[in-house]
Amino acid sequence: MPATSAASLALAARLRDRSDDELAALITSRSVSPGSVKDIFDLAEALLDAHSVDAALAGLGRRSLAALATAAEHPDEPMPLAALAEALERTEAAIAADLSATDALALCALEPAGVTVWPPVGEALAAWPERGLPSAEQLRSAPAPAALAPVDDTDRRFLDRGAAERAFTTATRIAEIVAALVATPARMLAKGGMSLPDAKRLAEACGAELDEIPLLLDLAAIAGLVHESNGRTLALDDAEDWRRLPLPARWARLADAWVSTLPDELHRLLADRVDARWGDGIADFVAWLYPAADEALLIRLRRRGAQGDRLGIAVDGRPSSVGAALVAHGAEAAAAALAPLVPTTVDKVYLQHDLTVVSPGPLDGGVDEQLRRMAELESAGLAGRYRITAETLGRAIAQGETADALLAFLAGISLTGVPQPLEYLVRETARRYGTIRVAGLAPEEMAELGARTAVRSDDAGMLDALLVDTAAAPLGLVRVGPHRLVSRLEPAVVLWTLIDARYPAAPEGGAMPLERPRRGAVRTTVPTPVDAVAAAVGRMRESSAASGPDSGGAWVVRQWELAIRGKLGVRATVRMPDGGERSFDLEPTGAAAGRVRGRDRVADVERTLPVSSITALEPLD
């Protein structure tokens, strides 16, 4: 359609002025296939496609939709914000705030002179009544649902106890998920979702049901604790610092991220109705707020509702005191309300003869971190349970601990002293530590043996066992002497693989770093844009650089081709030989060999113009 072609030309011109990050965000938010974008015109056409427009409108709130629909009723020229504010009975600043989001989504052009709604967007909104969706008048005038029903406060204390329990459980589970991802990132499937073995691993680590994991991971992601990248879900680099915080502070970060994802109108409603039941009334309000909501948006909003329930913000549709403080005063006030409702941390534990460690309450973050260096967590929660083994002690010793230091730490945190079996295990593990020694090879030996690491032991039988142990098979060990093996892998990798396989391995002579190499990198910030989107932005920039007004005229040719396809009249401003300029109203018919052709609407003749002489080109319609 000519209108669509004219809009594509105008939109393409505006898109050229956006930054790379803005273009990447636009491609992602509008779900444009990056592979289909070769230049800025392709992106403009994709954004104005009818299906893409419908999808974008489905995610808009009622106030933005009302502003768009009202402005679209005046298609001939930009509608001034003052006139739009008068029609909607709102302030110009409020109208501009609502339309800035739609301008970012390329649904309209917001300028000081007013707002212009792109014709395909106006056509989509005009067709809404035929689809059973609100008309422009209904968007402007339909009132919000009735006020929410009040909560019966007789059981408020019981409600808050249940909310605190849920808050404690969720914050604890996400902390264990983060710890598991720090150790080993989770693999994502190409078709979407996490691989089943990794999902089961995370569920076991945090003590949740398997179907809870996507909900908890999404909450951790919006809180900036985990991120999906290159087919893996991994912990971000401040997630471990977050795990060491007191529980109310950990919960506050999750709750603050949760409330920040709510639409502003919904946030204001909840803040104004902290003493009302949220349940069905909220559902009615969401249906009114998002009249064209698609299933994806509804799923996302339902997920937020489920997460709010897990965080104790609301229980069975009734806001808790903590939830009321969150929506009315923010996460810090909510954390202060939560603190008296959750158990205080403890720094003492029970050491038992079966080599288990039981915490009588939530363990202090520092004690928990130190204990995990020498023990495996068996169950998290109000009463944590840890198990000490020769393997876990070997890992601690490999990181620089001594038997005396470990026993001193255990004695300092124990309410029951250090049982004799535990003391014997610590000292025996320390005695056996280093039976196998790992060291990097000298450069000349690396060249001679084609390896990087040597594994030595005075016990030849232990080396024989290594060669047939499947746990050590990935190291590719090769015997080069009765007491010596070599591997092509780095020394740290060899050392920790042997330790994890329960061998008493140690760095020889302390010359090698003792720090365990991480299995998955973590990032300070979420990488944006993703590779495919970044590539699309790069293609558009290359195309624009090669086709700008000062770079040979390919930009003009591309606009001319789009006008031909849309049967669109254009006004071409041409630089004449004498230095002056002249405008022609033309119907484009062709472009080739650095020239464009078009029928002159005034003189009714076909003109051929050098592309290099065209200084401006704009649609007539």
Stockholm file with secondary structure:
# STOCKHOLM 1.0

chainA/1-621         MPATSAASLALAARLRDRSDDELAALITSRSVSPGSVKDIFDLAEALLDAHSVDAALAGLGRRSLAALATAAEHPDEPMPLAALAEALERTEAAIAADLSATDALALCALEPAGVTVWPPVGEALAAWPERGLPSAEQLRSAPAPAALAPVDDTDRRFLDRGAAERAFTTATRIAEIVAALVATPARMLAKGGMSLPDAKRLAEACGAELDEIPLLLDLAAIAGLVHESNGRTLALDDAEDWRRLPLPARWARLADAWVSTLPDELHRLLADRVDARWGDGIADFVAWLYPAADEALLIRLRRRGAQGDRLGIAVDGRPSSVGAALVAHGAEAAAAALAPLVPTTVDKVYLQHDLTVVSPGPLDGGVDEQLRRMAELESAGLAGRYRITAETLGRAIAQGETADALLAFLAGISLTGVPQPLEYLVRETARRYGTIRVAGLAPEEMAELGARTAVRSDDAGMLDALLVDTAAAPLGLVRVGPHRLVSRLEPAVVLWTLIDARYPAAPEGGAMPLERPRRGAVRTTVPTPVDAVAAAVGRMRESSAASGPDSGGAWVVRQWELAIRGKLGVRATVRMPDGGERSFDLEPTGAAAGRVRGRDRVADVERTLPVSSITALEPLD
#=GR chainA/1-621 SS CHHHHHHHHHHHHHHTTSCHHHHHHHHHHTTCCGGGCSSHHHHHHHHTSHHHHHHHHHTCCHHHHHHHHHHHTCTTSCBCHHHHHHHHTSCHHHHHHHHHHHHHTTSEEEETTEEEECHHHHHHHHTGGGGTCCCHHHHHHCCCCCCCCBCCGGGHHHHHHHHHHHHHHHHHHHHHHHHHHHHSCEEBCTTSSBCHHHHHHHHHHHTCCGGGHHHHHHHHHHTTSEEEETTEEEECTTHHHHHTSCHHHHHHHHHHHHHHTSCHHHHHHHHHTTTBCCHHHHHHHHHHHCTTCCHHHHHHHHHHHHHHHHTTSEETTEECHHHHHHHHHCHHHHHHHHGGGSCCCBCCBEECTTSEEECSSSBCHHHHHHHHTTSEEEECSSSCEEECCHHHHHHHHHTTCCHHHHHHHHHHHBSSCCCHHHHHHHHHHHHHTTSEEEEECCHHHHHHHTCSEEEEESCHHHHHHHHHCGGGGGGCCEEEETTEEEESSCHHHHHHHHHHTTCCEEEGGGCSCCSCCCSSCCCSSCCCSCHHHHHHHHHHHHHHHHHSTTTTSHHHHHHHHHHHHTTCCEEEEEECTTSCEEEEEEEEEEEETTEEEEEETTTCSEEEEEGGGEEEEEECC
#=GC SS_cons         CHHHHHHHHHHHHHHTTSCHHHHHHHHHHTTCCGGGCSSHHHHHHHHTSHHHHHHHHHTCCHHHHHHHHHHHTCTTSCBCHHHHHHHHTSCHHHHHHHHHHHHHTTSEEEETTEEEECHHHHHHHHTGGGGTCCCHHHHHHCCCCCCCCBCCGGGHHHHHHHHHHHHHHHHHHHHHHHHHHHHSCEEBCTTSSBCHHHHHHHHHHHTCCGGGHHHHHHHHHHTTSEEEETTEEEECTTHHHHHTSCHHHHHHHHHHHHHHTSCHHHHHHHHHTTTBCCHHHHHHHHHHHCTTCCHHHHHHHHHHHHHHHHTTSEETTEECHHHHHHHHHCHHHHHHHHGGGSCCCBCCBEECTTSEEECSSSBCHHHHHHHHTTSEEEECSSSCEEECCHHHHHHHHHTTCCHHHHHHHHHHHBSSCCCHHHHHHHHHHHHHTTSEEEEECCHHHHHHHTCSEEEEESCHHHHHHHHHCGGGGGGCCEEEETTEEEESSCHHHHHHHHHHTTCCEEEGGGCSCCSCCCSSCCCSSCCCSCHHHHHHHHHHHHHHHHHSTTTTSHHHHHHHHHHHHTTCCEEEEEECTTSCEEEEEEEEEEEETTEEEEEETTTCSEEEEEGGGEEEEEECC
//
